[in-house]
Amino acid sequence: MELYLDSADLAEIEEAFQLGFLTGLTTTPTFMHRHGVTDVDGLILRLAGMVPILQVEALGQSADAIVAEAHRLTALGLDPAATVFKIPVSLHGVKACKRLADEGLQVNIHLVYTLQQAYMAMAAGAAYVCPLVGRLQDQGHDALGLVEDCIVAVDRYRYPTKVMFSSVRSVEHVRNALHLGVHTITVPYRILTQLTENHFTTLGTNQFFEHTRLVTTTVGEAMRSVNPVVPAEMPLQETIVKMTEFGFGCVTVVNGDGTVRGVFTDGDLRRLLEHEGRNILQHTMADLAYQPPIMVEKGEPLSAAADLFKTHKVDTLLVTEHGAPVGMLDIQNL
């Protein structure tokens, strides 16, 4: 199924065609008006240089006027092999389509709302016939049934016409087009960017990144550069200030020889307050009792730290290097 972008936004077009596999671009006078375009011919030539195939409007009140407009656009420098002229369906339109097709030019008969209109386009030699699915559904019509009927007619009578699914409002419309066997679809950039999205894909991808990081990143690479260490003789009141300065919910308490005495956490502080009240401010860190800290070596992979977090149900690990404290690893660092 050919995939066209439906837009006149230069930024969208440049971004979308970096994908490298879009068939071409469809645009309309409505899009150009919406984006404040004043030099229509200039924009058309610019777009023609940006995309593989450009589908552009050839308007006129008569077949002669439509054909003249297609010739005028070609004379600007458009490559006939890379240009499709979009013509609203009408008797004048299909008459012009036949003349242009006989000249070897490609035509898209669009604004199609009925099978009869599509048939006239096919009989006139249109390269594309374009039902407007979203607009039809807005009016309560069976748009998908019309698209299917067009495909059946093309196949049954072997018309050299591609059915283009247009007026796309959702990613579900793209699924509908694929299910029906449409030859071509043109989608807005907003829909194009959603076609690869899926919540479960996002979850799985994030999990792959997470697990890759766990086995390829060391604890030292993941931890913050701050080493929240306080000496055992430091008063508790000053330690509380230090905890705030360090930005951790804990500090490592070390003896005079640099060995680890223990880890003091904000949870320990709350429990002391509940038990002793303001009297705790009279303590130094040496006065307190400590549980053996949960430690991990700086050079270990993050997966080792993840196992410790899970096993011991803690939020912070003491990071050591050859036994000496060098920092903390918070569970958020994972």
Secondary structure in CASP SS format (residue, H / E / C, confidence):
PFRMAT SS
TARGET T0000
AUTHOR 0000-0000-0000
METHOD secondary structure of the structure
MODEL  1
M C 1.00
E E 1.00
L E 1.00
Y E 1.00
L E 1.00
D E 1.00
S C 1.00
A C 1.00
D C 1.00
L H 1.00
A H 1.00
E H 1.00
I H 1.00
E H 1.00
E H 1.00
A H 1.00
F H 1.00
Q H 1.00
L H 1.00
G C 1.00
F C 1.00
L C 1.00
T C 1.00
G E 1.00
L E 1.00
T E 1.00
T C 1.00
T C 1.00
P H 1.00
T H 1.00
F H 1.00
M H 1.00
H H 1.00
R H 1.00
H C 1.00
G C 1.00
V C 1.00
T C 1.00
D C 1.00
V H 1.00
D H 1.00
G H 1.00
L H 1.00
I H 1.00
L H 1.00
R H 1.00
L H 1.00
A H 1.00
G C 1.00
M C 1.00
V C 1.00
P C 1.00
I C 1.00
L E 1.00
Q E 1.00
V E 1.00
E E 1.00
A C 1.00
L C 1.00
G C 1.00
Q C 1.00
S C 1.00
A H 1.00
D H 1.00
A H 1.00
I H 1.00
V H 1.00
A H 1.00
E H 1.00
A H 1.00
H H 1.00
R H 1.00
L H 1.00
T H 1.00
A H 1.00
L C 1.00
G C 1.00
L C 1.00
D C 1.00
P H 1.00
A H 1.00
A H 1.00
T E 1.00
V E 1.00
F E 1.00
K E 1.00
I E 1.00
P E 1.00
V C 1.00
S C 1.00
L H 1.00
H H 1.00
G H 1.00
V H 1.00
K H 1.00
A H 1.00
C H 1.00
K H 1.00
R H 1.00
L H 1.00
A H 1.00
D H 1.00
E C 1.00
G C 1.00
L C 1.00
Q E 1.00
V E 1.00
N E 1.00
I E 1.00
H E 1.00
L E 1.00
V E 1.00
Y C 1.00
T C 1.00
L H 1.00
Q H 1.00
Q H 1.00
A H 1.00
Y H 1.00
M H 1.00
A H 1.00
M H 1.00
A H 1.00
A C 1.00
G C 1.00
A C 1.00
A C 1.00
Y E 1.00
V E 1.00
C E 1.00
P E 1.00
L E 1.00
V H 1.00
G H 1.00
R H 1.00
L H 1.00
Q H 1.00
D H 1.00
Q C 1.00
G C 1.00
H C 1.00
D C 1.00
A H 1.00
L H 1.00
G H 1.00
L H 1.00
V H 1.00
E H 1.00
D H 1.00
C H 1.00
I H 1.00
V H 1.00
A H 1.00
V H 1.00
D H 1.00
R H 1.00
Y H 1.00
R C 1.00
Y C 1.00
P C 1.00
T C 1.00
K E 1.00
V E 1.00
M E 1.00
F E 1.00
S E 1.00
S C 1.00
V C 1.00
R C 1.00
S C 1.00
V H 1.00
E H 1.00
H H 1.00
V H 1.00
R H 1.00
N H 1.00
A H 1.00
L H 1.00
H H 1.00
L H 1.00
G C 1.00
V C 1.00
H C 1.00
T E 1.00
I E 1.00
T E 1.00
V E 1.00
P C 1.00
Y H 1.00
R H 1.00
I H 1.00
L H 1.00
T C 1.00
Q C 1.00
L C 1.00
T C 1.00
E C 1.00
N C 1.00
H H 1.00
F H 1.00
T H 1.00
T H 1.00
L H 1.00
G H 1.00
T H 1.00
N H 1.00
Q H 1.00
F H 1.00
F H 1.00
E H 1.00
H H 1.00
T H 1.00
R H 1.00
L H 1.00
V H 1.00
T H 1.00
T C 1.00
T E 1.00
V H 1.00
G H 1.00
E H 1.00
A H 1.00
M C 1.00
R C 1.00
S C 1.00
V C 1.00
N C 1.00
P C 1.00
V E 1.00
V E 1.00
P E 1.00
A C 1.00
E C 1.00
M C 1.00
P E 1.00
L H 1.00
Q H 1.00
E H 1.00
T H 1.00
I H 1.00
V H 1.00
K H 1.00
M H 1.00
T H 1.00
E H 1.00
F H 1.00
G C 1.00
F C 1.00
G C 1.00
C E 1.00
V E 1.00
T E 1.00
V E 1.00
V E 1.00
N C 1.00
G C 1.00
D C 1.00
G C 1.00
T C 1.00
V E 1.00
R E 1.00
G E 1.00
V E 1.00
F E 1.00
T E 1.00
D H 1.00
G H 1.00
D H 1.00
L H 1.00
R H 1.00
R H 1.00
L H 1.00
L H 1.00
E H 1.00
H H 1.00
E H 1.00
G H 1.00
R H 1.00
N H 1.00
I H 1.00
L H 1.00
Q H 1.00
H C 1.00
T E 1.00
M H 1.00
A H 1.00
D H 1.00
L C 1.00
A C 1.00
Y C 1.00
Q C 1.00
P C 1.00
P C 1.00
I C 1.00
M E 1.00
V E 1.00
E E 1.00
K C 1.00
G C 1.00
E C 1.00
P E 1.00
L H 1.00
S H 1.00
A H 1.00
A H 1.00
A H 1.00
D H 1.00
L H 1.00
F H 1.00
K H 1.00
T H 1.00
H H 1.00
K C 1.00
V C 1.00
D C 1.00
T E 1.00
L E 1.00
L E 1.00
V E 1.00
T E 1.00
E E 1.00
H C 1.00
G C 1.00
A E 1.00
P E 1.00
V E 1.00
G E 1.00
M E 1.00
L E 1.00
D E 1.00
I H 1.00
Q H 1.00
N H 1.00
L C 1.00
END
